[in-house]
Amino acid sequence: MELTTIGALALYAFVMSITPGPNNMLLANAGLVFGFRSTIPQIVGIPTGVISQILLVAAGLSSLFAQFPSIQLALKVAGTLYLLWLALKLWKADALAQSPNATPISFSQAMLFQFINPKSWLIALTAVSAFLRPEKAVLPQLLIICFAFA
C-alpha cells in the first residue's frame, strides 16, 4: 500500500472514529456513569468488532449484501431499533447510575454491537472498497486497514 493511500486511510479512520455515532454515545455515557477503568472492556471491544467486520466484508460479505439486499435492510432496522433503545437508556442514565445492579457494557457486548451498528458497517464496507486493491497482496493491505481502525 502506497504512503499516500495509508495517509488517506489514517485520516478516514480518524474522522470516522471521532464523529458522533452510537459507539461514542455509549462510551461517553459509560465513562460518566461507571468511570474510565470500568469502560476499558467496551473501549477494546469496539475496534475488535470493527476489525471483525472489515475481515468479513473483505471475505465477501459485501457480495452477499449485493445479492440479498433484504439482509442489509434487516440490519438497518435492527440497528435503528437498538439505537432507539440506547437513546432511552441514556435518557434514564441518571437512574441507572443509582441502581445497585448497573454494570458497564462488556467486551463481547461491545464487539457484537458492531454487527447491528449501521455506522460500523459503513466503515467496514467503505474501508474495504476504497482502500483494498485486489491486484495487490490482500493480507498486508488488510493488516494495515485493521491496524488503522484498531
N, CA, C and O atoms as a GROMACS GRO file, in nm:
protein
  600
    1MET      N    1   0.086  -0.117   0.000
    1MET     CA    2   0.000   0.000   0.000
    1MET      C    3   0.090   0.124   0.000
    1MET      O    4   0.185   0.134   0.078
    2GLU      N    5   0.058   0.217  -0.088
    2GLU     CA    6   0.139   0.338  -0.100
    2GLU      C    7   0.120   0.429   0.022
    2GLU      O    8   0.018   0.423   0.091
    3LEU      N    9   0.220   0.512   0.045
    3LEU     CA   10   0.217   0.602   0.160
    3LEU      C   11   0.099   0.699   0.152
    3LEU      O   12   0.038   0.728   0.255
    4THR      N   13   0.066   0.749   0.033
    4THR     CA   14  -0.048   0.840   0.020
    4THR      C   15  -0.179   0.770   0.054
    4THR      O   16  -0.269   0.830   0.113
    5THR      N   17  -0.190   0.642   0.017
    5THR     CA   18  -0.310   0.565   0.049
    5THR      C   19  -0.319   0.541   0.199
    5THR      O   20  -0.427   0.550   0.257
    6ILE      N   21  -0.205   0.511   0.261
    6ILE     CA   22  -0.204   0.491   0.407
    6ILE      C   23  -0.244   0.620   0.478
    6ILE      O   24  -0.318   0.617   0.576
    7GLY      N   25  -0.196   0.734   0.428
    7GLY     CA   26  -0.234   0.863   0.486
    7GLY      C   27  -0.383   0.889   0.474
    7GLY      O   28  -0.446   0.935   0.570
    8ALA      N   29  -0.440   0.859   0.357
    8ALA     CA   30  -0.585   0.877   0.338
    8ALA      C   31  -0.664   0.782   0.428
    8ALA      O   32  -0.766   0.820   0.485
    9LEU      N   33  -0.616   0.658   0.441
    9LEU     CA   34  -0.680   0.560   0.529
    9LEU      C   35  -0.675   0.607   0.674
    9LEU      O   36  -0.775   0.598   0.746
   10ALA      N   37  -0.561   0.656   0.717
   10ALA     CA   38  -0.547   0.704   0.855
   10ALA      C   39  -0.642   0.821   0.882
   10ALA      O   40  -0.704   0.828   0.988
   11LEU      N   41  -0.652   0.912   0.787
   11LEU     CA   42  -0.743   1.026   0.802
   11LEU      C   43  -0.888   0.977   0.807
   11LEU      O   44  -0.967   1.025   0.888
   12TYR      N   45  -0.923   0.883   0.720
   12TYR     CA   46  -1.059   0.828   0.719
   12TYR      C   47  -1.089   0.760   0.852
   12TYR      O   48  -1.196   0.781   0.910
   13ALA      N   49  -0.997   0.678   0.900
   13ALA     CA   50  -1.017   0.608   1.027
   13ALA      C   51  -1.034   0.708   1.142
   13ALA      O   52  -1.119   0.689   1.228
   14PHE      N   53  -0.953   0.812   1.143
   14PHE     CA   54  -0.961   0.913   1.249
   14PHE      C   55  -1.096   0.984   1.246
   14PHE      O   56  -1.162   0.995   1.350
   15VAL      N   57  -1.137   1.030   1.129
   15VAL     CA   58  -1.262   1.105   1.118
   15VAL      C   59  -1.382   1.017   1.156
   15VAL      O   60  -1.471   1.060   1.228
   16MET      N   61  -1.382   0.893   1.106
   16MET     CA   62  -1.494   0.804   1.136
   16MET      C   63  -1.496   0.764   1.284
   16MET      O   64  -1.602   0.730   1.338
   17SER      N   65  -1.383   0.767   1.349
   17SER     CA   66  -1.377   0.729   1.490
   17SER      C   67  -1.420   0.841   1.584
   17SER      O   68  -1.471   0.814   1.693
   18ILE      N   69  -1.400   0.966   1.544
   18ILE     CA   70  -1.432   1.076   1.636
   18ILE      C   71  -1.568   1.139   1.610
   18ILE      O   72  -1.619   1.212   1.695
   19THR      N   73  -1.628   1.112   1.494
   19THR     CA   74  -1.759   1.171   1.466
   19THR      C   75  -1.867   1.102   1.549
   19THR      O   76  -1.853   0.985   1.585
   20PRO      N   77  -1.974   1.174   1.578
   20PRO     CA   78  -2.080   1.117   1.662
   20PRO      C   79  -2.138   0.990   1.600
   20PRO      O   80  -2.156   0.979   1.479
   21GLY      N   81  -2.167   0.899   1.686
   21GLY     CA   82  -2.227   0.772   1.647
   21GLY      C   83  -2.262   0.694   1.772
   21GLY      O   84  -2.236   0.740   1.883
   22PRO      N   85  -2.320   0.578   1.755
   22PRO     CA   86  -2.362   0.500   1.872
   22PRO      C   87  -2.247   0.464   1.965
   22PRO      O   88  -2.263   0.467   2.087
   23ASN      N   89  -2.131   0.430   1.909
   23ASN     CA   90  -2.018   0.392   1.995
   23ASN      C   91  -1.974   0.507   2.083
   23ASN      O   92  -1.952   0.489   2.203
   24ASN      N   93  -1.959   0.625   2.025
   24ASN     CA   94  -1.915   0.741   2.103
   24ASN      C   95  -2.018   0.779   2.209
   24ASN      O   96  -1.982   0.821   2.319
   25MET      N   97  -2.146   0.763   2.174
   25MET     CA   98  -2.252   0.792   2.271
   25MET      C   99  -2.246   0.693   2.387
   25MET      O  100  -2.255   0.732   2.504
   26LEU      N  101  -2.230   0.566   2.356
   26LEU     CA  102  -2.221   0.464   2.460
   26LEU      C  103  -2.098   0.483   2.548
   26LEU      O  104  -2.106   0.470   2.670
   27LEU      N  105  -1.984   0.513   2.485
   27LEU     CA  106  -1.860   0.532   2.562
   27LEU      C  107  -1.869   0.653   2.654
   27LEU      O  108  -1.824   0.649   2.768
   28ALA      N  109  -1.926   0.762   2.603
   28ALA     CA  110  -1.939   0.882   2.686
   28ALA      C  111  -2.027   0.853   2.807
   28ALA      O  112  -1.994   0.892   2.920
   29ASN      N  113  -2.137   0.784   2.783
   29ASN     CA  114  -2.227   0.752   2.893
   29ASN      C  115  -2.160   0.657   2.993
   29ASN      O  116  -2.167   0.678   3.114
   30ALA      N  117  -2.097   0.552   2.943
   30ALA     CA  118  -2.033   0.455   3.032
   30ALA      C  119  -1.921   0.521   3.113
   30ALA      O  120  -1.905   0.492   3.232
   31GLY      N  121  -1.845   0.609   3.050
   31GLY     CA  122  -1.739   0.679   3.121
   31GLY      C  123  -1.794   0.766   3.233
   31GLY      O  124  -1.736   0.772   3.342
   32LEU      N  125  -1.905   0.833   3.206
   32LEU     CA  126  -1.965   0.918   3.308
   32LEU      C  127  -2.027   0.838   3.422
   32LEU      O  128  -2.015   0.874   3.539
   33VAL      N  129  -2.093   0.729   3.386
   33VAL     CA  130  -2.166   0.652   3.487
   33VAL      C  131  -2.074   0.558   3.565
   33VAL      O  132  -2.084   0.547   3.687
   34PHE      N  133  -1.982   0.489   3.494
   34PHE     CA  134  -1.902   0.384   3.556
   34PHE      C  135  -1.754   0.419   3.573
   34PHE      O  136  -1.682   0.350   3.646
   35GLY      N  137  -1.708   0.524   3.506
   35GLY     CA  138  -1.567   0.560   3.515
   35GLY      C  139  -1.484   0.495   3.405
   35GLY      O  140  -1.528   0.400   3.339
   36PHE      N  141  -1.363   0.547   3.386
   36PHE     CA  142  -1.276   0.502   3.276
   36PHE      C  143  -1.238   0.355   3.290
   36PHE      O  144  -1.251   0.278   3.195
   37ARG      N  145  -1.192   0.316   3.405
   37ARG     CA  146  -1.141   0.179   3.424
   37ARG      C  147  -1.247   0.074   3.391
   37ARG      O  148  -1.217  -0.027   3.328
   38SER      N  149  -1.370   0.096   3.434
   38SER     CA  150  -1.478   0.000   3.408
   38SER      C  151  -1.522   0.000   3.262
   38SER      O  152  -1.587  -0.094   3.217
   39THR      N  153  -1.486   0.104   3.189
   39THR     CA  154  -1.526   0.116   3.049
   39THR      C  155  -1.422   0.057   2.954
   39THR      O  156  -1.448   0.046   2.834
   40ILE      N  157  -1.305   0.019   3.004
   40ILE     CA  158  -1.198  -0.033   2.919
   40ILE      C  159  -1.241  -0.154   2.835
   40ILE      O  160  -1.209  -0.157   2.717
   41PRO      N  161  -1.314  -0.252   2.889
   41PRO     CA  162  -1.357  -0.364   2.803
   41PRO      C  163  -1.440  -0.318   2.683
   41PRO      O  164  -1.428  -0.372   2.573
   42GLN      N  165  -1.524  -0.219   2.705
   42GLN     CA  166  -1.604  -0.164   2.596
   42GLN      C  167  -1.515  -0.093   2.495
   42GLN      O  168  -1.535  -0.105   2.375
   43ILE      N  169  -1.417  -0.018   2.545
   43ILE     CA  170  -1.324   0.055   2.458
   43ILE      C  171  -1.248  -0.043   2.368
   43ILE      O  172  -1.223  -0.012   2.251
   44VAL      N  173  -1.211  -0.157   2.420
   44VAL     CA  174  -1.136  -0.257   2.342
   44VAL      C  175  -1.230  -0.340   2.253
   44VAL      O  176  -1.192  -0.382   2.144
   45GLY      N  177  -1.352  -0.363   2.299
   45GLY     CA  178  -1.447  -0.443   2.222
   45GLY      C  179  -1.492  -0.377   2.092
   45GLY      O  180  -1.517  -0.445   1.993
   46ILE      N  181  -1.502  -0.245   2.092
   46ILE     CA  182  -1.548  -0.174   1.974
   46ILE      C  183  -1.454  -0.194   1.855
   46ILE      O  184  -1.500  -0.239   1.750
   47PRO      N  185  -1.325  -0.162   1.866
   47PRO     CA  186  -1.239  -0.185   1.749
   47PRO      C  187  -1.226  -0.333   1.712
   47PRO      O  188  -1.204  -0.365   1.595
   48THR      N  189  -1.238  -0.421   1.810
   48THR     CA  190  -1.234  -0.564   1.779
   48THR      C  191  -1.352  -0.602   1.689
   48THR      O  192  -1.336  -0.678   1.594
   49GLY      N  193  -1.468  -0.549   1.720
   49GLY     CA  194  -1.586  -0.573   1.635
   49GLY      C  195  -1.572  -0.512   1.498
   49GLY      O  196  -1.608  -0.574   1.398
   50VAL      N  197  -1.518  -0.389   1.491
   50VAL     CA  198  -1.498  -0.323   1.361
   50VAL      C  199  -1.399  -0.402   1.276
   50VAL      O  200  -1.422  -0.420   1.156
   51ILE      N  201  -1.292  -0.448   1.336
   51ILE     CA  202  -1.193  -0.528   1.262
   51ILE      C  203  -1.257  -0.658   1.214
   51ILE      O  204  -1.230  -0.702   1.102
   52SER      N  205  -1.340  -0.720   1.296
   52SER     CA  206  -1.410  -0.841   1.253
   52SER      C  207  -1.498  -0.813   1.132
   52SER      O  208  -1.503  -0.893   1.038
   53GLN      N  209  -1.566  -0.700   1.133
   53GLN     CA  210  -1.650  -0.663   1.019
   53GLN      C  211  -1.566  -0.640   0.894
   53GLN      O  212  -1.603  -0.684   0.786
   54ILE      N  213  -1.455  -0.571   0.908
   54ILE     CA  214  -1.368  -0.545   0.793
   54ILE      C  215  -1.324  -0.677   0.732
   54ILE      O  216  -1.324  -0.693   0.610
   55LEU      N  217  -1.286  -0.772   0.816
   55LEU     CA  218  -1.241  -0.901   0.766
   55LEU      C  219  -1.356  -0.977   0.698
   55LEU      O  220  -1.335  -1.041   0.594
   56LEU      N  221  -1.475  -0.970   0.754
   56LEU     CA  222  -1.592  -1.034   0.692
   56LEU      C  223  -1.626  -0.971   0.557
   56LEU      O  224  -1.654  -1.041   0.460
   57VAL      N  225  -1.622  -0.839   0.553
   57VAL     CA  226  -1.651  -0.770   0.427
   57VAL      C  227  -1.547  -0.807   0.322
   57VAL      O  228  -1.581  -0.834   0.207
   58ALA      N  229  -1.421  -0.808   0.362
   58ALA     CA  230  -1.315  -0.846   0.268
   58ALA      C  231  -1.330  -0.990   0.222
   58ALA      O  232  -1.288  -1.025   0.111
   59ALA      N  233  -1.388  -1.074   0.306
   59ALA     CA  234  -1.408  -1.215   0.271
   59ALA      C  235  -1.529  -1.236   0.180
   59ALA      O  236  -1.554  -1.349   0.137
   60GLY      N  237  -1.603  -1.132   0.151
   60GLY     CA  238  -1.711  -1.145   0.054
   60GLY      C  239  -1.850  -1.113   0.103
   60GLY      O  240  -1.947  -1.134   0.030
   61LEU      N  241  -1.863  -1.062   0.225
   61LEU     CA  242  -1.996  -1.030   0.275
   61LEU      C  243  -2.062  -0.921   0.191
   61LEU      O  244  -2.185  -0.919   0.178
   62SER      N  245  -1.983  -0.830   0.134
   62SER     CA  246  -2.041  -0.724   0.052
   62SER      C  247  -2.111  -0.783  -0.070
   62SER      O  248  -2.213  -0.728  -0.114
   63SER      N  249  -2.060  -0.893  -0.128
   63SER     CA  250  -2.128  -0.956  -0.241
   63SER      C  251  -2.259  -1.021  -0.196
   63SER      O  252  -2.356  -1.026  -0.272
   64LEU      N  253  -2.263  -1.070  -0.072
   64LEU     CA  254  -2.387  -1.125  -0.016
   64LEU      C  255  -2.492  -1.015  -0.002
   64LEU      O  256  -2.609  -1.037  -0.034
   65PHE      N  257  -2.451  -0.898   0.045
   65PHE     CA  258  -2.543  -0.785   0.056
   65PHE      C  259  -2.594  -0.742  -0.081
   65PHE      O  260  -2.711  -0.708  -0.097
   66ALA      N  261  -2.505  -0.745  -0.181
   66ALA     CA  262  -2.546  -0.708  -0.316
   66ALA      C  263  -2.648  -0.808  -0.371
   66ALA      O  264  -2.741  -0.770  -0.442
   67GLN      N  265  -2.630  -0.935  -0.340
   67GLN     CA  266  -2.718  -1.039  -0.390
   67GLN      C  267  -2.850  -1.045  -0.312
   67GLN      O  268  -2.956  -1.072  -0.370
   68PHE      N  269  -2.845  -1.018  -0.180
   68PHE     CA  270  -2.964  -1.023  -0.095
   68PHE      C  271  -2.976  -0.892  -0.016
   68PHE      O  272  -2.938  -0.887   0.101
   69PRO      N  273  -3.029  -0.786  -0.080
   69PRO     CA  274  -3.040  -0.657  -0.011
   69PRO      C  275  -3.127  -0.662   0.115
   69PRO      O  276  -3.114  -0.576   0.202
   70SER      N  277  -3.214  -0.760   0.126
   70SER     CA  278  -3.301  -0.769   0.243
   70SER      C  279  -3.220  -0.792   0.371
   70SER      O  280  -3.261  -0.750   0.479
   71ILE      N  281  -3.105  -0.858   0.359
   71ILE     CA  282  -3.019  -0.879   0.477
   71ILE      C  283  -2.970  -0.744   0.527
   71ILE      O  284  -2.968  -0.718   0.648
   72GLN      N  285  -2.929  -0.658   0.435
   72GLN     CA  286  -2.880  -0.526   0.474
   72GLN      C  287  -2.994  -0.443   0.532
   72GLN      O  288  -2.974  -0.370   0.629
   73LEU      N  289  -3.114  -0.454   0.473
   73LEU     CA  290  -3.229  -0.382   0.526
   73LEU      C  291  -3.262  -0.428   0.668
   73LEU      O  292  -3.288  -0.346   0.756
   74ALA      N  293  -3.259  -0.559   0.690
   74ALA     CA  294  -3.284  -0.612   0.824
   74ALA      C  295  -3.182  -0.560   0.924
   74ALA      O  296  -3.216  -0.528   1.038
   75LEU      N  297  -3.058  -0.551   0.882
   75LEU     CA  298  -2.952  -0.498   0.967
   75LEU      C  299  -2.979  -0.352   1.002
   75LEU      O  300  -2.958  -0.310   1.116
   76LYS      N  301  -3.024  -0.274   0.904
   76LYS     CA  302  -3.055  -0.133   0.929
   76LYS      C  303  -3.171  -0.119   1.027
   76LYS      O  304  -3.166  -0.036   1.118
   77VAL      N  305  -3.275  -0.199   1.009
   77VAL     CA  306  -3.390  -0.194   1.100
   77VAL      C  307  -3.348  -0.232   1.242
   77VAL      O  308  -3.383  -0.163   1.338
   78ALA      N  309  -3.273  -0.341   1.254
   78ALA     CA  310  -3.226  -0.384   1.387
   78ALA      C  311  -3.138  -0.277   1.450
   78ALA      O  312  -3.150  -0.249   1.569
   79GLY      N  313  -3.051  -0.217   1.372
   79GLY     CA  314  -2.964  -0.111   1.422
   79GLY      C  315  -3.042   0.010   1.468
   79GLY      O  316  -3.011   0.069   1.572
   80THR      N  317  -3.144   0.048   1.392
   80THR     CA  318  -3.228   0.162   1.429
   80THR      C  319  -3.303   0.136   1.559
   80THR      O  320  -3.308   0.221   1.647
   81LEU      N  321  -3.360   0.016   1.570
   81LEU     CA  322  -3.431  -0.018   1.694
   81LEU      C  323  -3.337  -0.019   1.814
   81LEU      O  324  -3.373   0.025   1.923
   82TYR      N  325  -3.216  -0.070   1.794
   82TYR     CA  326  -3.119  -0.073   1.902
   82TYR      C  327  -3.077   0.069   1.941
   82TYR      O  328  -3.061   0.098   2.060
   83LEU      N  329  -3.060   0.157   1.843
   83LEU     CA  330  -3.024   0.296   1.873
   83LEU      C  331  -3.135   0.365   1.952
   83LEU      O  332  -3.108   0.442   2.044
   84LEU      N  333  -3.260   0.337   1.917
   84LEU     CA  334  -3.371   0.394   1.993
   84LEU      C  335  -3.371   0.342   2.136
   84LEU      O  336  -3.396   0.418   2.230
   85TRP      N  337  -3.342   0.214   2.154
   85TRP     CA  338  -3.333   0.156   2.287
   85TRP      C  339  -3.219   0.222   2.366
   85TRP      O  340  -3.234   0.252   2.484
   86LEU      N  341  -3.104   0.243   2.299
   86LEU     CA  342  -2.991   0.309   2.365
   86LEU      C  343  -3.026   0.451   2.405
   86LEU      O  344  -2.990   0.497   2.513
   87ALA      N  345  -3.098   0.522   2.317
   87ALA     CA  346  -3.138   0.659   2.349
   87ALA      C  347  -3.225   0.660   2.475
   87ALA      O  348  -3.210   0.748   2.560
   88LEU      N  349  -3.315   0.565   2.486
   88LEU     CA  350  -3.398   0.554   2.605
   88LEU      C  351  -3.313   0.526   2.728
   88LEU      O  352  -3.335   0.585   2.834
   89LYS      N  353  -3.215   0.436   2.715
   89LYS     CA  354  -3.125   0.404   2.827
   89LYS      C  355  -3.045   0.527   2.869
   89LYS      O  356  -3.027   0.553   2.988
   90LEU      N  357  -2.996   0.603   2.771
   90LEU     CA  358  -2.920   0.724   2.804
   90LEU      C  359  -3.008   0.829   2.870
   90LEU      O  360  -2.963   0.902   2.958
   91TRP      N  361  -3.132   0.836   2.827
   91TRP     CA  362  -3.225   0.931   2.885
   91TRP      C  363  -3.246   0.899   3.033
   91TRP      O  364  -3.264   0.989   3.115
   92LYS      N  365  -3.244   0.771   3.065
   92LYS     CA  366  -3.262   0.727   3.202
   92LYS      C  367  -3.129   0.696   3.271
   92LYS      O  368  -3.127   0.626   3.372
   93ALA      N  369  -3.019   0.748   3.218
   93ALA     CA  370  -2.886   0.713   3.269
   93ALA      C  371  -2.867   0.751   3.416
   93ALA      O  372  -2.799   0.680   3.490
   94ASP      N  373  -2.926   0.860   3.458
   94ASP     CA  374  -2.909   0.902   3.597
   94ASP      C  375  -2.969   0.798   3.692
   94ASP      O  376  -2.910   0.766   3.796
   95ALA      N  377  -3.085   0.747   3.656
   95ALA     CA  378  -3.147   0.642   3.739
   95ALA      C  379  -3.063   0.515   3.734
   95ALA      O  380  -3.052   0.444   3.834
   96LEU      N  381  -3.004   0.486   3.618
   96LEU     CA  382  -2.920   0.368   3.604
   96LEU      C  383  -2.795   0.380   3.692
   96LEU      O  384  -2.753   0.282   3.754
   97ALA      N  385  -2.738   0.498   3.698
   97ALA     CA  386  -2.618   0.518   3.778
   97ALA      C  387  -2.644   0.493   3.926
   97ALA      O  388  -2.554   0.453   3.999
   98GLN      N  389  -2.766   0.515   3.970
   98GLN     CA  390  -2.801   0.496   4.110
   98GLN      C  391  -2.847   0.353   4.140
   98GLN      O  392  -2.867   0.317   4.256
   99SER      N  393  -2.863   0.273   4.034
   99SER     CA  394  -2.908   0.135   4.053
   99SER      C  395  -2.793   0.048   4.102
   99SER      O  396  -2.682   0.057   4.049
  100PRO      N  397  -2.817  -0.036   4.202
  100PRO     CA  398  -2.710  -0.124   4.251
  100PRO      C  399  -2.676  -0.236   4.152
  100PRO      O  400  -2.571  -0.298   4.164
  101ASN      N  401  -2.764  -0.263   4.054
  101ASN     CA  402  -2.741  -0.368   3.956
  101ASN      C  403  -2.677  -0.318   3.827
  101ASN      O  404  -2.655  -0.396   3.735
  102ALA      N  405  -2.646  -0.189   3.818
  102ALA     CA  406  -2.591  -0.132   3.695
  102ALA      C  407  -2.451  -0.187   3.668
  102ALA      O  408  -2.367  -0.195   3.757
  103THR      N  409  -2.428  -0.225   3.543
  103THR     CA  410  -2.296  -0.273   3.500
  103THR      C  411  -2.264  -0.213   3.365
  103THR      O  412  -2.353  -0.189   3.284
  104PRO      N  413  -2.135  -0.189   3.340
  104PRO     CA  414  -2.098  -0.136   3.208
  104PRO      C  415  -2.109  -0.244   3.101
  104PRO      O  416  -2.119  -0.363   3.132
  105ILE      N  417  -2.106  -0.203   2.976
  105ILE     CA  418  -2.111  -0.296   2.864
  105ILE      C  419  -1.982  -0.377   2.862
  105ILE      O  420  -1.873  -0.322   2.881
  106SER      N  421  -1.993  -0.506   2.840
  106SER     CA  422  -1.876  -0.594   2.840
  106SER      C  423  -1.804  -0.589   2.705
  106SER      O  424  -1.854  -0.532   2.608
  107PHE      N  425  -1.687  -0.649   2.702
  107PHE     CA  426  -1.608  -0.659   2.578
  107PHE      C  427  -1.690  -0.726   2.469
  107PHE      O  428  -1.700  -0.674   2.358
  108SER      N  429  -1.749  -0.841   2.499
  108SER     CA  430  -1.823  -0.916   2.396
  108SER      C  431  -1.949  -0.841   2.353
  108SER      O  432  -1.984  -0.846   2.235
  109GLN      N  433  -2.016  -0.774   2.443
  109GLN     CA  434  -2.133  -0.695   2.405
  109GLN      C  435  -2.094  -0.580   2.313
  109GLN      O  436  -2.163  -0.552   2.215
  110ALA      N  437  -1.983  -0.513   2.344
  110ALA     CA  438  -1.936  -0.403   2.259
  110ALA      C  439  -1.894  -0.454   2.122
  110ALA      O  440  -1.922  -0.391   2.020
  111MET      N  441  -1.828  -0.570   2.121
  111MET     CA  442  -1.785  -0.628   1.994
  111MET      C  443  -1.906  -0.668   1.910
  111MET      O  444  -1.912  -0.635   1.791
  112LEU      N  445  -2.002  -0.737   1.970
  112LEU     CA  446  -2.119  -0.783   1.896
  112LEU      C  447  -2.210  -0.668   1.854
  112LEU      O  448  -2.280  -0.677   1.754
  113PHE      N  449  -2.208  -0.559   1.930
  113PHE     CA  450  -2.289  -0.442   1.894
  113PHE      C  451  -2.252  -0.390   1.757
  113PHE      O  452  -2.337  -0.335   1.686
  114GLN      N  453  -2.125  -0.405   1.718
  114GLN     CA  454  -2.082  -0.353   1.588
  114GLN      C  455  -2.159  -0.416   1.473
  114GLN      O  456  -2.171  -0.356   1.366
  115PHE      N  457  -2.210  -0.536   1.493
  115PHE     CA  458  -2.280  -0.605   1.385
  115PHE      C  459  -2.422  -0.555   1.363
  115PHE      O  460  -2.486  -0.594   1.265
  116ILE      N  461  -2.474  -0.471   1.453
  116ILE     CA  462  -2.602  -0.405   1.429
  116ILE      C  463  -2.585  -0.253   1.426
  116ILE      O  464  -2.684  -0.179   1.424
  117ASN      N  465  -2.462  -0.207   1.424
  117ASN     CA  466  -2.431  -0.065   1.421
  117ASN      C  467  -2.416  -0.021   1.276
  117ASN      O  468  -2.319  -0.060   1.210
  118PRO      N  469  -2.510   0.058   1.224
  118PRO     CA  470  -2.503   0.099   1.083
  118PRO      C  471  -2.374   0.175   1.049
  118PRO      O  472  -2.318   0.156   0.941
  119LYS      N  473  -2.327   0.259   1.139
  119LYS     CA  474  -2.205   0.335   1.112
  119LYS      C  475  -2.086   0.241   1.101
  119LYS      O  476  -1.998   0.263   1.017
  120SER      N  477  -2.082   0.140   1.182
  120SER     CA  478  -1.973   0.044   1.177
  120SER      C  479  -1.972  -0.034   1.045
  120SER      O  480  -1.866  -0.059   0.988
  121TRP      N  481  -2.091  -0.071   0.997
  121TRP     CA  482  -2.099  -0.139   0.867
  121TRP      C  483  -2.052  -0.045   0.756
  121TRP      O  484  -1.982  -0.087   0.664
  122LEU      N  485  -2.092   0.081   0.764
  122LEU     CA  486  -2.048   0.179   0.665
  122LEU      C  487  -1.896   0.189   0.664
  122LEU      O  488  -1.834   0.193   0.558
  123ILE      N  489  -1.836   0.194   0.782
  123ILE     CA  490  -1.690   0.200   0.793
  123ILE      C  491  -1.627   0.078   0.727
  123ILE      O  492  -1.535   0.093   0.646
  124ALA      N  493  -1.674  -0.041   0.760
  124ALA     CA  494  -1.614  -0.163   0.706
  124ALA      C  495  -1.629  -0.172   0.554
  124ALA      O  496  -1.533  -0.202   0.484
  125LEU      N  497  -1.750  -0.144   0.504
  125LEU     CA  498  -1.773  -0.151   0.360
  125LEU      C  499  -1.690  -0.048   0.284
  125LEU      O  500  -1.634  -0.077   0.179
  126THR      N  501  -1.684   0.074   0.337
  126THR     CA  502  -1.608   0.180   0.271
  126THR      C  503  -1.459   0.152   0.278
  126THR      O  504  -1.388   0.170   0.179
  127ALA      N  505  -1.410   0.109   0.392
  127ALA     CA  506  -1.266   0.083   0.406
  127ALA      C  507  -1.220  -0.024   0.309
  127ALA      O  508  -1.116  -0.009   0.244
  128VAL      N  509  -1.295  -0.132   0.299
  128VAL     CA  510  -1.255  -0.241   0.209
  128VAL      C  511  -1.268  -0.198   0.062
  128VAL      O  512  -1.178  -0.222  -0.017
  129SER      N  513  -1.378  -0.133   0.028
  129SER     CA  514  -1.398  -0.096  -0.113
  129SER      C  515  -1.305   0.016  -0.157
  129SER      O  516  -1.266   0.021  -0.274
  130ALA      N  517  -1.271   0.106  -0.068
  130ALA     CA  518  -1.189   0.221  -0.107
  130ALA      C  519  -1.039   0.197  -0.094
  130ALA      O  520  -0.961   0.254  -0.170
  131PHE      N  521  -0.998   0.114   0.000
  131PHE     CA  522  -0.854   0.103   0.028
  131PHE      C  523  -0.792  -0.033  -0.004
  131PHE      O  524  -0.670  -0.046   0.000
  132LEU      N  525  -0.872  -0.132  -0.036
  132LEU     CA  526  -0.818  -0.264  -0.068
  132LEU      C  527  -0.808  -0.279  -0.220
  132LEU      O  528  -0.908  -0.269  -0.291
  133ARG      N  529  -0.687  -0.301  -0.269
  133ARG     CA  530  -0.663  -0.319  -0.412
  133ARG      C  531  -0.648  -0.468  -0.441
  133ARG      O  532  -0.550  -0.529  -0.399
  134PRO      N  533  -0.744  -0.528  -0.514
  134PRO     CA  534  -0.739  -0.673  -0.536
  134PRO      C  535  -0.620  -0.718  -0.621
  134PRO      O  536  -0.582  -0.835  -0.615
  135GLU      N  537  -0.563  -0.629  -0.697
  135GLU     CA  538  -0.448  -0.668  -0.780
  135GLU      C  539  -0.318  -0.679  -0.700
  135GLU      O  540  -0.217  -0.726  -0.752
  136LYS      N  541  -0.321  -0.636  -0.576
  136LYS     CA  542  -0.204  -0.645  -0.488
  136LYS      C  543  -0.229  -0.749  -0.380
  136LYS      O  544  -0.341  -0.796  -0.363
  137ALA      N  545  -0.124  -0.785  -0.307
  137ALA     CA  546  -0.138  -0.884  -0.198
  137ALA      C  547  -0.241  -0.833  -0.097
  137ALA      O  548  -0.228  -0.725  -0.040
  138VAL      N  549  -0.343  -0.913  -0.075
  138VAL     CA  550  -0.456  -0.871   0.007
  138VAL      C  551  -0.423  -0.869   0.157
  138VAL      O  552  -0.458  -0.774   0.226
  139LEU      N  553  -0.356  -0.971   0.207
  139LEU     CA  554  -0.331  -0.982   0.351
  139LEU      C  555  -0.255  -0.862   0.408
  139LEU      O  556  -0.298  -0.808   0.510
  140PRO      N  557  -0.144  -0.817   0.347
  140PRO     CA  558  -0.076  -0.699   0.403
  140PRO      C  559  -0.166  -0.574   0.404
  140PRO      O  560  -0.160  -0.493   0.496
  141GLN      N  561  -0.248  -0.560   0.300
  141GLN     CA  562  -0.339  -0.446   0.295
  141GLN      C  563  -0.444  -0.455   0.406
  141GLN      O  564  -0.476  -0.356   0.471
  142LEU      N  565  -0.497  -0.575   0.426
  142LEU     CA  566  -0.596  -0.592   0.532
  142LEU      C  567  -0.536  -0.565   0.670
  142LEU      O  568  -0.602  -0.507   0.756
  143LEU      N  569  -0.414  -0.607   0.690
  143LEU     CA  570  -0.349  -0.579   0.818
  143LEU      C  571  -0.335  -0.429   0.842
  143LEU      O  572  -0.356  -0.382   0.953
  144ILE      N  573  -0.300  -0.355   0.739
  144ILE     CA  574  -0.287  -0.210   0.750
  144ILE      C  575  -0.423  -0.146   0.780
  144ILE      O  576  -0.434  -0.059   0.866
  145ILE      N  577  -0.526  -0.190   0.709
  145ILE     CA  578  -0.661  -0.136   0.730
  145ILE      C  579  -0.707  -0.165   0.872
  145ILE      O  580  -0.758  -0.077   0.941
  146CYS      N  581  -0.689  -0.288   0.916
  146CYS     CA  582  -0.729  -0.327   1.052
  146CYS      C  583  -0.650  -0.249   1.158
  146CYS      O  584  -0.706  -0.206   1.258
  147PHE      N  585  -0.522  -0.231   1.135
  147PHE     CA  586  -0.439  -0.154   1.229
  147PHE      C  587  -0.488  -0.010   1.238
  147PHE      O  588  -0.491   0.048   1.346
  148ALA      N  589  -0.527   0.048   1.124
  148ALA     CA  590  -0.576   0.187   1.125
  148ALA      C  591  -0.700   0.202   1.213
  148ALA      O  592  -0.718   0.305   1.277
  149PHE      N  593  -0.785   0.100   1.215
  149PHE     CA  594  -0.908   0.109   1.296
  149PHE      C  595  -0.889   0.056   1.438
  149PHE      O  596  -0.975   0.076   1.523
  150ALA      N  597  -0.779  -0.011   1.463
  150ALA     CA  598  -0.753  -0.058   1.599
  150ALA      C  599  -0.716   0.060   1.686
  150ALA      O  600  -0.690   0.043   1.805
   0.00000   0.00000   0.00000
